[in-house]
C-alpha cells in the first residue's frame, strides 16, 4: 500500500462505498472517512478488506494521507450537509486542493460554492453521477463541472472509473461552475418524463387491456430488444416479472400506487419556467408523482366521481402496436424537451455545453441510456446549434411515420378514462412546436383588454393598444 493515497472519499453510504471500490479496482489508492467511525471500520473490515483503501478516523488523518494536490470526493446528502462538510474539512486543506461534490446538489448551490472556494484558493468541482448503486460500482456516467484545471487533475481517475462504450468513457468536462450539476438535473428531469411514460403504457395494458404483469413484461422485453431499448425499459421488464413471495402475486400489483421524489425533477421544471423553455412532459411527470400522493382523496373521489376504467374494446395486438409507436414518439419528445432546455441554459449561463458530447456520455452507465442516444448524438454533432431535436431529419421522419398511432393511444386512453398526462403533454408539445399559428393572438387581446398590456400585429411593427370599452 502506497504511503499517500491518490484520492479520498467522504461519506460511506452505499453509493460512496461502491464508488470507492470502483476507484480502487482501477489501480488507485483511496482514503475514506465517514462521520460515523463505526461505518468506516465496518467498510474497511468488510468490502474493503485486503484492498488499497485506508480508513481514517479523523479529517486530519484523512487529509494527511492524500497526495498533493489533495483530491477529495464528497458523497454526502445534498444541501446543508455539503456546506457543513466543506467547512469541517477546509482547515486541513492547502491552497490548490480539489473538493469534488458527487451528490445531487442544486446547481445554484454549486455555483456559489465554486465562487467562494475559488476566492479562498481552493478548487471545487460539482459533478453529476448517474447509474445508481450498480453504476457507482461498475462504471457510471460522470458529468463534472467547475475549473477545467481541476477536471484535468481528476481526469485520469474519472475516465477510468466511468462506464466505457464504443464512443469512449462516459465522462467529459461539462463546463464551468455549476454546469455539471445542471446537466445532471436535466438528465433527471428527462428520467422523470420517461418513467411517467412507461407507467402510463403499463397502465393502458393493465387496466385498459386487462393484461397481467408477466404478459406486459413480455411486450416490454420485445420492445427493449428493438428501437425502445434502454435501461429504464429493461428494468421495467424485471419489475413486472418479479413475484411477491408473501402473496404469490406479481409484486407490482401489491406495491402502493404512490410515488415519491427527491426534488431534481421539480428543480428542472422550475428552472425551465424561469428560462421560458417549455418542458411539459417533465412538468406532468412531477405533477403525476404529486397526484399519486393523494391516495386517500383519490379513493374517496373514485366513488363520488365514478372513476372506474372502461375496457379498451379493440384488437389487442393493434393497440399494442399503437402503444409501441406512441411510447417511441413520446420518448423522443421527452429527450427533445430536455435538450432544448440544455441549449437555452448553455447560452443563459455561459456554460458552452457540447450537446453531442453530453448525449455520448449518457450512452453508458446512466439511468436514461438508450438506443436513441446514438441518433441524438449524431444530430447535435451535425448541427451544434440545432434548435430542436424533432426537426432533425431522422427524428422528423420517425415522428411523421408514427404520429397517427401516437394519437390513437391518447384517444383510446381518454375514452377508457385512463389518465395519460405524459402522452398527452408529449403530443401537445409536438403539435404546438410544429404549429405555424397558435391562439396566443387571443391571449394578447385579452391581456390588453383588462390590463392595457398592449399587443403586436402581423402587418406592422411596434406595440399597440385599443380602448376596448369605447364603441
N, C-alpha and C positions, 0 to 999 in steps of 0.2 A: 504494500500500500504506500502510495507516494506521500511525502511529507506534507505537501499542500494539495488541497483538492481543487479541481478545475472550476467547480461551480457549487453553489449551495442552494438549498430549498427550505423555506419556512412554511409550515402548515402541512401536517401529515394526515389529512383526511384521505379517503380512498384515491381521489384524483391526484393528490400530491404524492402519495406513496407510489402509485403506478408510474407517474412521470419520473420519479427518482430511479425506479427500476429500469425504465426505458433508457434514461441517460447513461446509467452505469453499464448497461448491456452494450452500449455503443463505444465503450472504451474510455469513459470519462469518470474521474473520481468525484464523488458528491458528498458534501457535508449537509447534515439535516438538523433542523431544530423545530420543536413544537412547544407551544406554550405549556401544555401538559407534559411533563417529563416522562410520565409513565408510558405515554403513547410512543415517544421516541424509543424508549427502551424495548417496548414490545416489537416495534418495527425492526430495530437493529438485531434483536434476538430471533426474530421470525423471518419474514420475507427477505430481509437484507443480510441475513447471516452468511458469512463467507464471501461477501461482495465488497467492492471498494467503496463502501459507504460508511462515513464517520458520523456517529450520533453525538450530538452536543447538548449539554445540559444548560448552558448559558449562551446569550448572544455574544458575549466576549469570546468565548471558546469557539463559537461558530464563525465569527468574522476572522479570528486569528488563524483558522485552519484553511482559509481561502487564499489562492494565489492572487497577485496583483495584476491589473486592477480587479478588485473583487467583483464577482458576478453572483447576485443573489435573487432567486425566484421567490416571489410571494404568492402562495396559494392559500389565501385566507378569504373569508367572506367579504363580498363587495360592500363598499360603504365605509362607515367609520372605522371598521376593523383594519382596513388598509392604511388609513391615516395613522391609527394608533400604532401599528407595527412599524411604519416608516419612522415615526417619532422615537420608538424604542430602539431600533437598530442603528439609526443615524449617528449617535455618539461614537459608535465603534467603526465607522467607515472613514475612508480617506477621500480626498478630492479626486474625482475621476472614476470612482467606483460606480457600478451599474446595478440599479434595482429594476427588476423585471416583474411586473404585475400580470400574472396569468389568469386572474379571475374574470368574472363577468362584470367588470366595473363600467359605470356610466361614462361615456366618452368625455363629457364635460368635466367630470372629476379628474380624468386622466390629463386633460388639457391643463387644469390647474396644478396638478402635481408635477407635470413636466416643467412648467414655468417656474414654480417655486424651487424645485430641486436644482434646476439648471442655474438659477441665480445664486445658489449656495455652493455650486461647483460639482454637483453630482450629476449622474446621467440616469434618466428614468425612461423605461420602455413599457408601454401598455400594450398588451398582446391578447387578441382573441385566440382561444384554443378550442377547437371543435372536434368532437369524436367521443365524448363521454369517457367513462372509466376504461373501456376497452381501447379506445383511441389513444388515451394517455399512455397506456402500456405498450401498445403495438405500433403506434405511429399516428398522431393526429394531424389535422390541418392547422397550421400556425400562422397567425396574422399580426405580426409585430409592427408597432408604430412608435415614433419617437425620434431621437437623434440618429441619423444614418451611421455616424461613427460608432454609436453604441451597438447598433444592429450588426455592423461588420465584426465587432469583437465577439458577438454571440453567434454569428452565422455558422461557424464550423460545427457547433453543437446543435443548433436548431435544425439545420438541414439534414443532419444525421438522424435525429430522433423523429422527424416528421414522416408522415406517410410517403411512400415512394410510388410514382406512377410512370408510365412511358413518357410523360412530359417532364419528369424530374421530381425533386422533392416538393411536397405540398407546403412550402414555406417561401415567402418572399418579403422584401421590405415593402410595407404598405404605404407609408407616408409619414409626415411629421406629426408631432404632438399626439393627439387622440385618434389619429387615423385608424390605427389597428383595432381599437375597441369600437370605433364607429362601424367599421366593416363587419365586425362580429355581431354588432347589434342588428344590422340589416340582415345579415345571414340568419339570425334567429327569427326575425320578422318573416322572412321567406319560409322558414321552417314551420312557423305557426300556420301560415297560409296553406302549405301542402298538407299538414296534419289535419286541418279542418276539411280539406277536400277529400282526403282519404276516409275520414269519419263519415262524411255525407254520402260517399259512394257505398260504404259499408251499410249505412242506414237504409238506402234505397233497396239494396239487395236483401237486407234482413227484414225490414218491416214492409217494404213495398212488394217484393217478390217472394217473401216467405222462405228465404234460403237459410239453412242452418250455417253456423260459423265455419265448420270444416269445408263445406261446399263453397262458401265465399272465399275461403283461403285458396282453394284450387284456382279460382278465377284470378285472384291477385298474383298467384305464382306464375300463371301463364303470362300475364301482363309484365311481370317483373323480368321474365326471360326475354322480353322484346323491348319495344320503344319506351315503356314506362319503367324500365329497370332503374333501381336506385335503392339506397339504404332504407329509406322510410317505407317504401313498398315492400322491400324484403322482410323487414321486421313486422310489418302488418301481417304477413303470412304466418310468421311464428306466433304472434299474439293470438290470431284467430284459430290456430291449430292446438293451442295449449288447453289441456283438460284440467278441471279442478278436482284434485284428489279427494276432497271432502264430499262433494255432491255428485261427482261423475259427469257434471255438465261441462260445456265449454266455459273456460274461465272468463272470457269476455262477457258472458251472459250473467255472471254473478258480481261483476265489478260495478260499483256505483257510477251512475251517469252524471258525474260532477267533477270537472277537471280544474286543476289549479294552475297558477302561473307564477313565474319569478320576476316578471316585470319587463323583460327585454323586448317582448312583442309590443307591449304598451309604450315603451320608450320609442320604438320605431314609428308607431302611429303618431305619437305626439310630435316627434321631430318632423315627420312628413307634413303634418299640418302646419308647423312653423315655417317650413320651407315652401309651402304651397305646391306639394307634389302629391297627386292622387295615388293612394295605396289601398283601395277598397277591400281587397282580399285580406290584407293584414289587419285592417280595422275590423272586418267582420269576424276574423278568427279570434281576435281579442274579445270582441263582444260575445261571441259564441261561448267562450270559456266563462265569462261573467254570467251569462244567462244560465249556463249549466249549474251554476252555484245556487240558483233559485229553486232548488229541488222541491222543497216543501210547498212553495207557492205554485209551482207547475203542477204538482199532483192535485191540488185543490182546483186550479183553473181547468184542468183536463175534464173534470166532472161538470163544472159550470158551463164551460165553453165548448164542450163536446169535442175533445181533441183527439178522437180516435182516427188512426190512419186507415185509409181505404186501399185495398189491394190494387196493384197496377195490373189491370186486366189486359195484358198484351203478351205477345210471344216472348218468352224469357230470353232466348238466345239473341233476339233482336234488341231487347232492352240492354243486355249486357254489352253488345257491340256499341250501342249508343253511349253507354257509360264509359267504355274504353276511350272513345273519341272525346267525350266531354271532359274526362279527367285529364287527358293529354293536353287539350286546349286550355283548360283552366290552370294547369301547372305551368304552361308557357306564359300565361297571363301573370301568374304569381312571380315568376322569375323576371318578367319584363318590368313589373312594378318595382321590384327591389333594385334592379339595375338602374332604372330611371332615377330612383332616389339617390343611389350612389353617385350617379353622374352629376346631379344637381348639387349635392353636398360637396363633391370634389371642387366645384367652382366656388361655392359659397365659403368654404373653409380653407381654401388653398391647399387641399391635400394632394392634388395632381394624381389621382388614382388611375391605375392601369387596369381597366375592367377586364381585359383579356387575361391578364396575369392572375387577377382575383378568381376568375372562373377556373383557371388552370389549377390553382391550389385547393379549390373546393372539390376537385375530381377524386381525391382520395382521403380517407381518414375521417372526413367530416359528416355531419348528420344529413346535409342536403346533397350529398354526392349522388349524381345520377347520370344517365346516358345523355341527357340534354346538355350537360356542361361542355361537351366537345363542340357541338354547333354554336353554343353561346360564346365560347372562347374564340372560335373562328370568326363569328360575326363581328366582335369588337376588335379582333386583330386586323380585319379588313378595313373597318371604319371606326377609328378610335373615338370619334365624336358622333357615333350612331345615336340618333335621337331616342329611338325606342326599339327594343328587340323585335317587336312584332312586324316592323317594316323591313327587316332583313329578308332576303329572298327566300331562304329556306323556311323560316317560321311563317312568313306570309302565305306561302304555298300550303303548309300544313294546316294553318288555321282556315284557309279558304276551303280546303278539301274536307275538313271535318266539322265545320261550324254547324251544318244542318243537324247533325246528331247531338251536338252540344246544346242546341236549342231544344231538341226533343227531350233531353234529360231534364232540363229545367221545367218544361211543360208537364212532363209525366209526374215529377215530384210534387209540383204545385197542385195538380189535380188529385194526388193521393194524400194531400195535407202533410207532406213531409217537408220540413224547413231545409232549404238549401241556400243559405245566405252566401256561402263561399262560391258555389257555382254561379249564382245569380250575379254576385258582385264582379266575378271574373268576366262573365259575358257582357255585363253592362259596361265595364271598363273597355273591352274590345270595341263594342258598338259606339261608345262615346268618342273614343280616340279616332275612329275612322269616320266620324260624322263631320261633314263639311260645315253643317249648320246645327247648332244646339239652341234650345229655347231660352238661353240666357238673355236674349233681347227683351223678353217679357220681364225678367228679373230686373234688368236695368230700368225699364219703365216704372215698375212698382217702387223701386228704391227712390227714383226721382219724385214720384208722386207723394210718398209720405215723408221723405227726408231731404228733398232737394239735393240729392247726391249727384245730379247731372247724368248724362248718358252720352255715348258716342254713336256716330251714324255710319252707315255703309257708304254713303255717297259724298261725304265731305269730312275733312279732319277737324279736330277740336272737340271741346266738351260743350254740351247743350243742356238747357233746362226749359221746361214748359210750365207755365202757370196752369196746372191741371184743374183747379177749381173754377177757372174762368171759362165760360162757354164761348 
